[in-house]
Amino acid sequence: MDQEAFEQIVGRVFDRLPEKFKSAIDNVGVFVEDYPADEVVASLRLPSKYHLLGLYQGIPLTARGTWYGMSPVPPDKISLYRKNIERAGSTDQEIEEKVYEVLVHEIGHYFGMTEEQIRAAGY
């Protein structure tokens, strides 16, 4: 699947999210990358670049104090690693469901959920 087709899937998946979540998301960019950068792999101590499907980088809503936004704040970032996600599904539908799972997982981190809380919620 090429980058454009994958990005269309990401757009459809985002549209499927409940409105109360979509409307609460602010100053976050969603980026599609083939694989995580070597620095990401090293910082997370991953065995290889093939193990990570997505990553949230930013300041979770629950960690934002009154200081947040007092000066310009760069957007938070959600990365979706296309080639790793594509390996998790054999059909376009399976890939779309995996994108949904990964995107919801990373949005959970944006809202301040821990890995354990996200996994307990089924993602």
Secondary structure, 3 states (H helix, E strand, C coil): CCHHHHHHHHHHHHHHCCHHHHCCCCCEEEEEECCCCHHHHHHCCCCCCCCCCEEEECCCHHHCCCCCCCCCCCCEEEEEEHHHHHHCCCCHHHHHHHHHHHHHHHHHHHCCCCHHHHHHCCC
